[in-house]
Amino acid sequence: MATTLEHYDQAGLELEGQIFYEPNWYLLRVAAEAHASLLYLVETANIACKPAARPHISVIKGEAPNRNQADWGVAFVGETVRFRYVPVLQAENGLHLWIDCHSPGLCTIREHFGLPTLRRNDGAYLVNFHLTLGRRKKAVTPQLRPQLRLSPQSHIDLETGMQHL
C-alpha cells in the first residue's frame, strides 16, 4: 500500500524523536522503546528479520545544503520533532522493512537547507520519510511501484504523488 496524507489522518498515530547530526547526515533518532513497540508488524507478517540497531528517520543523507551552509551540522540539533505514521509494514525493496512517516517539522529542516521538499498548492507537505524497523535475514525480489527518481536519495511515487526519502 502506498501511504498518502489521508492515511496519516485516518491512523492518527504520532511519535517523536530528537535531531542528531553525523557527518553529511541529519537524522531523527527514535527511542528504542517506540521502535520495539512497532516490531509486532514484522512479527505479524512472519518475516525473519534483524531489527534496526539504531532506530531513526533519515532527514538528510548524502545531500549537500544549497542554502544556509553556515547552519549545517549545527541548526536543529537536539530539537524534538514529532512525526505521524501509519502502522503498515512496507517492504517493497526486498531487503528492508519500514513504516512510512510524515512530518512537517522534518520538511522544514530540509527546506531550511534548500533541499527538495514536495508541497501541494495549499502548502501541505507531500513527503514520506521512513522509519526502518529491520532488515530481512534473506533478501527477496524487489516489488517496486512506478516512480520518478529525483536523486539517489529521493523519488516520487507515481501512484500517490508523494515524495519518498
N, CA, C and O atoms as a DFTB+ gen file, in Angstrom:
660 C
 N C O
     1  1       0.838      -1.180       0.000
     2  2       0.000       0.000       0.000
     3  2       0.883       1.243       0.000
     4  3       1.822       1.343       0.789
     5  1       0.589       2.156      -0.857
     6  2       1.289       3.429      -0.896
     7  2       0.616       4.381       0.094
     8  3      -0.607       4.525       0.081
     9  1       1.399       5.026       0.944
    10  2       0.853       5.872       2.002
    11  2       0.603       7.290       1.500
    12  3       1.461       7.900       0.862
    13  1      -0.584       7.801       1.801
    14  2      -0.971       9.159       1.419
    15  2      -1.249       9.980       2.682
    16  3      -1.297       9.435       3.785
    17  1      -1.428      11.276       2.513
    18  2      -1.756      12.132       3.658
    19  2      -3.037      11.667       4.341
    20  3      -3.151      11.739       5.565
    21  1      -3.984      11.198       3.570
    22  2      -5.249      10.730       4.139
    23  2      -5.026       9.537       5.065
    24  3      -5.694       9.418       6.092
    25  1      -4.095       8.658       4.712
    26  2      -3.796       7.514       5.581
    27  2      -3.263       7.976       6.938
    28  3      -3.621       7.418       7.975
    29  1      -2.407       8.995       6.924
    30  2      -1.883       9.518       8.196
    31  2      -3.013      10.115       9.026
    32  3      -3.080       9.909      10.238
    33  1      -3.901      10.856       8.365
    34  2      -5.034      11.461       9.073
    35  2      -5.911      10.381       9.701
    36  3      -6.344      10.513      10.846
    37  1      -6.170       9.319       8.953
    38  2      -7.025       8.236       9.447
    39  2      -6.376       7.483      10.600
    40  3      -7.052       7.116      11.561
    41  1      -5.065       7.250      10.511
    42  2      -4.379       6.484      11.558
    43  2      -4.300       7.274      12.859
    44  3      -4.476       6.710      13.939
    45  1      -4.037       8.569      12.763
    46  2      -3.977       9.413      13.954
    47  2      -2.896       9.023      14.948
    48  3      -3.064       9.234      16.150
    49  1      -1.791       8.461      14.477
    50  2      -0.724       7.995      15.363
    51  2       0.501       8.889      15.239
    52  3       0.889       9.279      14.138
    53  1       1.106       9.209      16.381
    54  2       2.288      10.074      16.391
    55  2       3.336       9.551      17.355
    56  3       3.031       8.930      18.374
    57  1       4.568       9.821      17.001
    58  2       5.713       9.585      17.877
    59  2       6.624      10.803      17.743
    60  3       6.332      11.728      16.985
    61  1       7.719      10.792      18.480
    62  2       8.678      11.879      18.360
    63  2      10.084      11.332      18.480
    64  3      10.310      10.208      18.929
    65  1      11.015      12.161      18.066
    66  2      12.423      11.808      18.171
    67  2      13.240      13.069      18.333
    68  3      12.705      14.176      18.388
    69  1      14.542      12.882      18.409
    70  2      15.450      14.007      18.603
    71  2      16.403      14.096      17.418
    72  3      16.926      13.087      16.947
    73  1      16.619      15.324      16.944
    74  2      17.504      15.563      15.803
    75  2      18.961      15.412      16.231
    76  3      19.396      15.973      17.237
    77  1      19.696      14.645      15.446
    78  2      21.136      14.468      15.617
    79  2      21.804      14.755      14.285
    80  3      21.170      14.714      13.231
    81  1      23.083      15.043      14.352
    82  2      23.856      15.235      13.131
    83  2      25.096      14.368      13.201
    84  3      25.816      14.364      14.199
    85  1      25.329      13.645      12.142
    86  2      26.574      12.914      11.933
    87  2      27.098      13.411      10.593
    88  3      26.319      13.962       9.815
    89  1      28.364      13.246      10.290
    90  2      28.882      13.801       9.029
    91  2      27.979      13.492       7.826
    92  3      27.717      12.334       7.498
    93  1      27.516      14.567       7.183
    94  2      26.655      14.500       5.998
    95  2      25.320      13.808       6.238
    96  3      24.735      13.241       5.314
    97  1      24.834      13.854       7.482
    98  2      23.616      13.112       7.783
    99  2      22.861      13.752       8.946
   100  3      23.335      13.750      10.082
   101  1      21.688      14.295       8.651
   102  2      20.752      14.720       9.693
   103  2      19.778      13.572       9.897
   104  3      19.211      13.054       8.935
   105  1      19.586      13.178      11.132
   106  2      18.651      12.104      11.406
   107  2      17.827      12.406      12.639
   108  3      18.239      13.162      13.519
   109  1      16.667      11.805      12.683
   110  2      15.787      11.898      13.838
   111  2      15.880      10.560      14.555
   112  3      15.376       9.548      14.068
   113  1      16.523      10.562      15.708
   114  2      16.627       9.322      16.480
   115  2      15.314       9.067      17.195
   116  3      14.722       9.962      17.799
   117  1      14.881       7.833      17.108
   118  2      13.617       7.411      17.706
   119  2      13.947       6.497      18.884
   120  3      14.830       5.646      18.788
   121  1      13.246       6.676      19.977
   122  2      13.505       5.883      21.179
   123  2      13.391       4.391      20.880
   124  3      12.510       3.956      20.139
   125  1      14.294       3.626      21.465
   126  2      14.305       2.174      21.264
   127  2      12.972       1.550      21.670
   128  3      12.519       0.589      21.049
   129  1      12.349       2.093      22.707
   130  2      11.064       1.549      23.166
   131  2       9.979       1.745      22.107
   132  3       9.156       0.857      21.882
   133  1       9.981       2.903      21.465
   134  2       8.997       3.167      20.413
   135  2       9.228       2.221      19.238
   136  3       8.282       1.663      18.682
   137  1      10.486       2.049      18.870
   138  2      10.842       1.133      17.783
   139  2      10.403      -0.287      18.125
   140  3       9.796      -0.971      17.301
   141  1      10.710      -0.723      19.332
   142  2      10.353      -2.086      19.753
   143  2       8.844      -2.297      19.708
   144  3       8.372      -3.388      19.387
   145  1       8.090      -1.247      20.033
   146  2       6.631      -1.386      20.035
   147  2       6.069      -1.572      18.625
   148  3       4.932      -2.017      18.469
   149  1       6.847      -1.241      17.608
   150  2       6.392      -1.388      16.221
   151  2       6.823      -2.709      15.582
   152  3       6.362      -3.050      14.493
   153  1       7.691      -3.438      16.244
   154  2       8.190      -4.689      15.663
   155  2       7.112      -5.757      15.519
   156  3       7.312      -6.746      14.814
   157  1       5.973      -5.567      16.180
   158  2       4.876      -6.526      16.009
   159  2       4.450      -6.595      14.542
   160  3       3.952      -7.625      14.088
   161  1       4.645      -5.502      13.800
   162  2       4.281      -5.503      12.380
   163  2       5.095      -6.535      11.607
   164  3       4.574      -7.205      10.715
   165  1       6.370      -6.659      11.951
   166  2       7.240      -7.642      11.301
   167  2       6.849      -9.046      11.757
   168  3       6.768      -9.973      10.951
   169  1       6.611      -9.187      13.053
   170  2       6.233     -10.499      13.590
   171  2       4.919     -10.978      12.986
   172  3       4.781     -12.152      12.643
   173  1       3.956     -10.073      12.857
   174  2       2.657     -10.421      12.270
   175  2       2.810     -10.873      10.824
   176  3       2.089     -11.760      10.367
   177  1       3.753     -10.261      10.103
   178  2       3.991     -10.623       8.702
   179  2       4.822     -11.901       8.583
   180  3       5.006     -12.429       7.487
   181  1       5.323     -12.392       9.721
   182  2       6.112     -13.625       9.760
   183  2       7.333     -13.551       8.833
   184  3       7.599     -14.463       8.051
   185  1       8.065     -12.439       8.946
   186  2       9.269     -12.238       8.145
   187  2      10.478     -12.309       9.073
   188  3      10.548     -11.593      10.072
   189  1      11.425     -13.177       8.735
   190  2      12.657     -13.266       9.520
   191  2      13.464     -11.998       9.284
   192  3      13.791     -11.656       8.147
   193  1      13.779     -11.306      10.374
   194  2      14.418     -10.005      10.229
   195  2      15.338      -9.719      11.397
   196  3      15.148     -10.214      12.507
   197  1      16.344      -8.902      11.111
   198  2      17.222      -8.383      12.156
   199  2      16.750      -6.959      12.446
   200  3      16.825      -6.103      11.564
   201  1      16.264      -6.683      13.662
   202  2      15.775      -5.335      13.974
   203  2      16.873      -4.281      13.825
   204  3      18.050      -4.559      14.053
   205  1      16.476      -3.088      13.444
   206  2      17.418      -1.976      13.309
   207  2      18.079      -1.703      14.655
   208  3      17.405      -1.630      15.682
   209  1      19.393      -1.554      14.643
   210  2      20.142      -1.318      15.879
   211  2      20.021       0.124      16.355
   212  3      20.050       0.387      17.557
   213  1      19.885       1.061      15.416
   214  2      19.782       2.486      15.743
   215  2      18.522       3.048      15.099
   216  3      18.588       3.593      13.998
   217  1      17.389       2.929      15.757
   218  2      16.145       3.406      15.145
   219  2      16.221       4.903      14.827
   220  3      16.546       5.720      15.688
   221  1      15.916       5.236      13.585
   222  2      15.994       6.632      13.163
   223  2      15.208       6.845      11.873
   224  3      14.839       5.903      11.172
   225  1      14.972       8.111      11.596
   226  2      14.434       8.548      10.315
   227  2      15.503       9.437       9.697
   228  3      15.917      10.422      10.308
   229  1      15.951       9.103       8.502
   230  2      16.911       9.968       7.812
   231  2      16.169      11.193       7.292
   232  3      15.179      11.080       6.570
   233  1      16.665      12.355       7.672
   234  2      16.075      13.615       7.230
   235  2      16.848      14.116       6.011
   236  3      16.263      14.493       4.996
   237  1      18.166      14.110       6.134
   238  2      19.068      14.494       5.043
   239  2      20.247      13.539       5.108
   240  3      20.942      13.468       6.121
   241  1      20.470      12.810       4.036
   242  2      21.593      11.871       3.996
   243  2      22.186      11.889       2.597
   244  3      21.491      11.650       1.609
   245  1      23.475      12.174       2.526
   246  2      24.145      12.167       1.234
   247  2      23.755      13.328       0.338
   248  3      23.964      13.270      -0.874
   249  1      23.195      14.377       0.910
   250  2      22.826      15.573       0.157
   251  2      23.569      16.757       0.768
   252  3      23.799      16.793       1.977
   253  1      23.937      17.706      -0.053
   254  2      24.637      18.897       0.432
   255  2      23.656      20.062       0.499
   256  3      22.769      20.172      -0.348
   257  1      23.806      20.930       1.492
   258  2      22.896      22.073       1.593
   259  2      23.090      23.050       0.442
   260  3      24.215      23.307       0.014
   261  1      21.983      23.588      -0.051
   262  2      22.021      24.618      -1.089
   263  2      21.870      26.013      -0.495
   264  3      22.176      27.010      -1.148
   265  1      21.397      26.077       0.743
   266  2      21.206      27.342       1.458
   267  2      21.673      27.161       2.894
   268  3      21.777      26.041       3.395
   269  1      21.945      28.264       3.532
   270  2      22.275      28.284       4.963
   271  2      23.404      27.314       5.323
   272  3      23.328      26.609       6.330
   273  1      24.446      27.285       4.496
   274  2      25.567      26.375       4.732
   275  2      26.210      26.583       6.107
   276  3      26.719      25.629       6.696
   277  1      26.194      27.802       6.618
   278  2      26.795      28.076       7.930
   279  2      26.046      27.356       9.051
   280  3      26.605      27.130      10.124
   281  1      24.798      26.999       8.809
   282  2      23.992      26.290       9.814
   283  2      24.190      24.776       9.777
   284  3      23.760      24.067      10.687
   285  1      24.840      24.287       8.727
   286  2      24.970      22.846       8.501
   287  2      25.671      22.171       9.675
   288  3      26.775      22.556      10.059
   289  1      25.024      21.172      10.231
   290  2      25.587      20.418      11.342
   291  2      25.345      21.043      12.700
   292  3      25.688      20.456      13.726
   293  1      24.750      22.241      12.717
   294  2      24.518      22.955      13.974
   295  2      23.022      23.205      14.194
   296  3      22.475      22.891      15.251
   297  1      22.380      23.772      13.183
   298  2      20.959      24.112      13.309
   299  2      20.127      22.854      13.545
   300  3      20.384      21.805      12.956
   301  1      19.149      22.975      14.399
   302  2      18.140      21.949      14.704
   303  2      18.639      20.820      15.601
   304  3      17.827      20.078      16.151
   305  1      19.950      20.672      15.761
   306  2      20.492      19.566      16.552
   307  2      19.962      19.650      17.982
   308  3      20.010      20.704      18.615
   309  1      19.459      18.529      18.475
   310  2      18.914      18.453      19.825
   311  2      17.426      18.738      19.912
   312  3      16.805      18.484      20.944
   313  1      16.848      19.265      18.840
   314  2      15.413      19.568      18.864
   315  2      14.584      18.285      18.821
   316  3      14.987      17.284      18.228
   317  1      13.432      18.341      19.457
   318  2      12.471      17.244      19.407
   319  2      11.490      17.530      18.281
   320  3      10.954      18.633      18.178
   321  1      11.261      16.532      17.443
   322  2      10.358      16.678      16.302
   323  2       9.362      15.525      16.319
   324  3       9.732      14.366      16.510
   325  1       8.107      15.860      16.118
   326  2       7.041      14.851      16.068
   327  2       6.850      14.375      14.630
   328  3       7.115      15.103      13.674
   329  1       6.387      13.141      14.506
   330  2       6.050      12.610      13.191
   331  2       4.833      11.708      13.307
   332  3       4.596      11.067      14.332
   333  1       4.075      11.679      12.229
   334  2       2.917      10.790      12.146
   335  2       3.353       9.528      11.411
   336  3       4.291       9.548      10.614
   337  1       2.658       8.440      11.692
   338  2       2.979       7.203      10.990
   339  2       1.723       6.373      10.791
   340  3       0.710       6.552      11.468
   341  1       1.828       5.464       9.841
   342  2       0.758       4.510       9.564
   343  2       1.336       3.130       9.864
   344  3       2.379       2.776       9.313
   345  1       0.690       2.344      10.719
   346  2       1.245       1.047      11.108
   347  2       1.039      -0.040      10.047
   348  3       0.409      -1.069      10.293
   349  1       1.590       0.224       8.868
   350  2       1.538      -0.740       7.764
   351  2       2.971      -1.010       7.345
   352  3       3.714      -0.087       7.009
   353  1       3.350      -2.264       7.367
   354  2       4.711      -2.651       7.020
   355  2       4.955      -2.460       5.529
   356  3       4.173      -2.914       4.694
   357  1       6.045      -1.784       5.212
   358  2       6.479      -1.594       3.828
   359  2       7.728      -2.451       3.629
   360  3       8.581      -2.534       4.513
   361  1       7.827      -3.081       2.471
   362  2       8.954      -3.994       2.250
   363  2       9.298      -4.138       0.777
   364  3       9.914      -5.126       0.379
   365  1       8.910      -3.174      -0.028
   366  2       8.989      -3.355      -1.473
   367  2      10.396      -3.428      -2.048
   368  3      10.562      -3.910      -3.168
   369  1      11.422      -2.966      -1.323
   370  2      12.767      -3.028      -1.909
   371  2      13.403      -4.408      -1.758
   372  3      14.513      -4.635      -2.240
   373  1      12.708      -5.329      -1.090
   374  2      13.174      -6.703      -0.996
   375  2      14.159      -6.970       0.123
   376  3      14.513      -8.125       0.362
   377  1      14.612      -5.934       0.817
   378  2      15.607      -6.125       1.868
   379  2      15.191      -5.487       3.194
   380  3      15.236      -6.136       4.239
   381  1      14.789      -4.227       3.151
   382  2      14.452      -3.507       4.380
   383  2      12.956      -3.578       4.669
   384  3      12.138      -3.765       3.768
   385  1      12.621      -3.423       5.944
   386  2      11.238      -3.392       6.407
   387  2      11.056      -2.072       7.144
   388  3      11.839      -1.747       8.036
   389  1      10.032      -1.312       6.779
   390  2       9.873       0.012       7.360
   391  2       8.413       0.412       7.419
   392  3       7.539      -0.254       6.864
   393  1       8.169       1.527       8.112
   394  2       6.868       2.182       8.072
   395  2       7.082       3.579       7.519
   396  3       8.108       4.211       7.773
   397  1       6.106       4.054       6.762
   398  2       6.164       5.418       6.248
   399  2       5.812       6.400       7.359
   400  3       5.001       6.105       8.237
   401  1       6.437       7.571       7.304
   402  2       6.243       8.615       8.309
   403  2       6.058       9.957       7.607
   404  3       6.535      10.163       6.491
   405  1       5.366      10.852       8.276
   406  2       5.115      12.190       7.726
   407  2       5.384      13.215       8.814
   408  3       4.912      13.072       9.941
   409  1       6.147      14.257       8.472
   410  2       6.479      15.260       9.474
   411  2       6.751      16.619       8.838
   412  3       7.773      16.798       8.177
   413  1       5.846      17.577       9.032
   414  2       6.136      18.934       8.574
   415  2       7.420      19.482       9.203
   416  3       8.145      20.241       8.559
   417  1       7.706      19.109      10.440
   418  2       8.930      19.578      11.098
   419  2      10.185      19.117      10.383
   420  3      11.135      19.888      10.245
   421  1      10.206      17.875       9.927
   422  2      11.365      17.374       9.185
   423  2      11.458      18.045       7.817
   424  3      12.555      18.305       7.321
   425  1      10.320      18.321       7.218
   426  2      10.314      19.027       5.931
   427  2      10.882      20.434       6.080
   428  3      11.592      20.919       5.199
   429  1      10.571      21.083       7.190
   430  2      11.088      22.426       7.456
   431  2      12.617      22.416       7.505
   432  3      13.262      23.342       7.013
   433  1      13.186      21.382       8.091
   434  2      14.649      21.263       8.147
   435  2      15.213      21.151       6.735
   436  3      16.188      21.822       6.397
   437  1      14.604      20.307       5.915
   438  2      15.071      20.152       4.533
   439  2      14.970      21.481       3.778
   440  3      15.892      21.863       3.057
   441  1      13.860      22.170       3.947
   442  2      13.683      23.448       3.256
   443  2      14.697      24.488       3.720
   444  3      15.184      25.284       2.917
   445  1      15.015      24.485       5.010
   446  2      15.997      25.430       5.546
   447  2      17.319      25.315       4.785
   448  3      18.004      26.311       4.551
   449  1      17.661      24.092       4.408
   450  2      18.914      23.858       3.692
   451  2      18.735      23.836       2.173
   452  3      19.664      23.486       1.445
   453  1      17.554      24.206       1.696
   454  2      17.322      24.325       0.259
   455  2      17.207      23.000      -0.468
   456  3      17.519      22.919      -1.656
   457  1      16.764      21.961       0.224
   458  2      16.661      20.636      -0.393
   459  2      15.233      20.362      -0.857
   460  3      14.283      20.883      -0.273
   461  1      15.073      19.552      -1.897
   462  2      13.745      19.297      -2.460
   463  2      12.757      18.773      -1.422
   464  3      13.023      17.809      -0.704
   465  1      11.615      19.441      -1.371
   466  2      10.547      19.076      -0.449
   467  2       9.230      19.380      -1.156
   468  3       8.856      20.542      -1.314
   469  1       8.545      18.350      -1.573
   470  2       7.331      18.495      -2.374
   471  2       6.157      18.980      -1.524
   472  3       5.936      18.503      -0.411
   473  1       5.404      19.952      -2.081
   474  2       4.215      20.500      -1.407
   475  2       3.051      20.565      -2.383
   476  3       3.223      20.682      -3.596
   477  1       1.855      20.482      -1.801
   478  2       0.640      20.749      -2.576
   479  2       0.460      22.255      -2.677
   480  3       1.141      23.014      -1.987
   481  1      -0.453      22.687      -3.532
   482  2      -0.738      24.120      -3.676
   483  2      -1.214      24.744      -2.373
   484  3      -0.992      25.933      -2.144
   485  1      -1.870      23.958      -1.508
   486  2      -2.357      24.504      -0.235
   487  2      -1.274      24.518       0.847
   488  3      -1.547      24.885       1.990
   489  1      -0.049      24.121       0.494
   490  2       1.067      24.158       1.435
   491  2       1.335      22.857       2.161
   492  3       2.361      22.737       2.831
   493  1       0.446      21.874       2.052
   494  2       0.652      20.594       2.737
   495  2       1.847      19.868       2.121
   496  3       1.984      19.789       0.900
   497  1       2.697      19.347       2.980
   498  2       3.872      18.606       2.513
   499  2       3.460      17.236       1.994
   500  3       2.674      16.528       2.625
   501  1       3.995      16.876       0.849
   502  2       3.743      15.570       0.236
   503  2       5.024      14.745       0.302
   504  3       5.561      14.326      -0.723
   505  1       5.501      14.520       1.511
   506  2       6.773      13.828       1.704
   507  2       6.588      12.671       2.679
   508  3       6.113      12.856       3.800
   509  1       6.971      11.477       2.236
   510  2       7.023      10.311       3.108
   511  2       8.474      10.077       3.511
   512  3       9.331       9.820       2.666
   513  1       8.733      10.167       4.794
   514  2      10.006       9.708       5.336
   515  2       9.782       8.248       5.710
   516  3       8.676       7.735       5.537
   517  1      10.796       7.577       6.214
   518  2      10.567       6.203       6.655
   519  2      11.392       5.885       7.900
   520  3      12.500       6.384       8.092
   521  1      10.810       5.044       8.723
   522  2      11.471       4.525       9.914
   523  2      11.735       3.050       9.653
   524  3      10.806       2.244       9.593
   525  1      13.008       2.704       9.499
   526  2      13.364       1.311       9.239
   527  2      13.176       0.499      10.513
   528  3      13.716       0.834      11.567
   529  1      12.404      -0.570      10.396
   530  2      12.195      -1.463      11.536
   531  2      13.268      -2.536      11.576
   532  3      13.691      -2.962      12.651
   533  1      13.708      -2.975      10.399
   534  2      14.730      -4.009      10.359
   535  2      15.109      -4.363       8.938
   536  3      14.686      -3.732       7.970
   537  1      15.919      -5.391       8.857
   538  2      16.436      -5.869       7.577
   539  2      16.136      -7.361       7.474
   540  3      16.376      -8.118       8.414
   541  1      15.616      -7.770       6.336
   542  2      15.331      -9.195       6.133
   543  2      16.600     -10.014       6.317
   544  3      17.690      -9.582       5.940
   545  1      16.454     -11.180       6.892
   546  2      17.608     -12.068       7.009
   547  2      17.954     -12.662       5.650
   548  3      19.100     -13.035       5.395
   549  1      16.947     -12.745       4.779
   550  2      17.178     -13.219       3.418
   551  2      16.406     -12.303       2.464
   552  3      15.181     -12.201       2.536
   553  1      17.143     -11.640       1.574
   554  2      16.514     -10.716       0.631
   555  2      15.585     -11.466      -0.321
   556  3      15.785     -12.645      -0.611
   557  1      14.572     -10.757      -0.795
   558  2      13.643     -11.290      -1.790
   559  2      13.636     -10.339      -2.984
   560  3      14.217      -9.255      -2.921
   561  1      12.991     -10.736      -4.050
   562  2      12.919      -9.902      -5.244
   563  2      12.144      -8.618      -4.940
   564  3      11.031      -8.678      -4.418
   565  1      12.721      -7.466      -5.260
   566  2      12.006      -6.199      -5.024
   567  2      10.700      -6.136      -5.814
   568  3      10.597      -6.674      -6.916
   569  1       9.711      -5.473      -5.230
   570  2       8.407      -5.259      -5.864
   571  2       8.144      -3.750      -5.894
   572  3       7.225      -3.260      -5.238
   573  1       8.945      -3.034      -6.650
   574  2       8.872      -1.576      -6.655
   575  2       7.651      -1.068      -7.415
   576  3       7.275      -1.608      -8.455
   577  1       7.046      -0.019      -6.871
   578  2       5.959       0.666      -7.563
   579  2       6.574       1.641      -8.561
   580  3       7.733       2.026      -8.411
   581  1       5.813       2.048      -9.580
   582  2       6.343       3.033     -10.536
   583  2       6.749       4.318      -9.812
   584  3       6.032       4.815      -8.944
   585  1       7.915       4.842     -10.189
   586  2       8.430       6.019      -9.509
   587  2       9.221       6.901     -10.459
   588  3       9.736       6.455     -11.484
   589  1       9.296       8.165     -10.081
   590  2      10.107       9.146     -10.790
   591  2      11.266       9.487      -9.864
   592  3      11.061      10.091      -8.812
   593  1      12.466       9.112     -10.241
   594  2      13.644       9.311      -9.400
   595  2      14.070      10.772      -9.464
   596  3      14.322      11.301     -10.546
   597  1      14.150      11.430      -8.295
   598  2      14.600      12.820      -8.209
   599  2      16.098      12.900      -7.968
   600  3      16.776      13.791      -8.478
   601  1      16.604      11.955      -7.181
   602  2      18.018      11.898      -6.827
   603  2      18.274      10.493      -6.292
   604  3      17.332       9.715      -6.143
   605  1      19.527      10.153      -6.000
   606  2      19.762       8.827      -5.407
   607  2      19.007       8.625      -4.088
   608  3      18.732       7.490      -3.699
   609  1      18.672       9.720      -3.402
   610  2      18.016       9.624      -2.102
   611  2      16.505       9.802      -2.153
   612  3      15.836       9.576      -1.144
   613  1      15.949      10.195      -3.282
   614  2      14.547      10.593      -3.290
   615  2      13.859      10.246      -4.609
   616  3      14.464      10.289      -5.681
   617  1      12.579       9.902      -4.495
   618  2      11.765       9.675      -5.689
   619  2      10.322      10.073      -5.399
   620  3       9.925      10.245      -4.247
   621  1       9.554      10.215      -6.466
   622  2       8.123      10.461      -6.336
   623  2       7.403       9.180      -6.731
   624  3       7.639       8.627      -7.805
   625  1       6.529       8.716      -5.855
   626  2       5.702       7.547      -6.123
   627  2       4.613       7.993      -7.099
   628  3       3.804       8.861      -6.773
   629  1       4.591       7.408      -8.282
   630  2       3.641       7.843      -9.307
   631  2       2.201       7.485      -8.958
   632  3       1.269       8.098      -9.480
   633  1       2.009       6.511      -8.091
   634  2       0.657       6.123      -7.677
   635  2       0.030       7.168      -6.755
   636  3      -1.161       7.460      -6.860
   637  1       0.835       7.728      -5.853
   638  2       0.301       8.644      -4.842
   639  2       0.709      10.096      -5.046
   640  3       0.064      10.998      -4.512
   641  1       1.770      10.335      -5.810
   642  2       2.300      11.684      -5.951
   643  2       3.113      12.130      -4.753
   644  3       3.480      13.301      -4.658
   645  1       3.402      11.215      -3.833
   646  2       4.178      11.543      -2.634
   647  2       5.670      11.381      -2.916
   648  3       6.093      10.433      -3.577
   649  1       6.458      12.326      -2.399
   650  2       7.915      12.224      -2.450
   651  2       8.354      11.263      -1.355
   652  3       7.859      11.337      -0.231
   653  1       9.278      10.365      -1.672
   654  2       9.801       9.415      -0.686
   655  2      11.277       9.673      -0.464
   656  3      12.045       9.863      -1.407
   657  1      11.655       9.676       0.802
   658  2      13.059       9.832       1.189
   659  2      13.495       8.602       1.945
   660  3      14.647       8.515       2.369
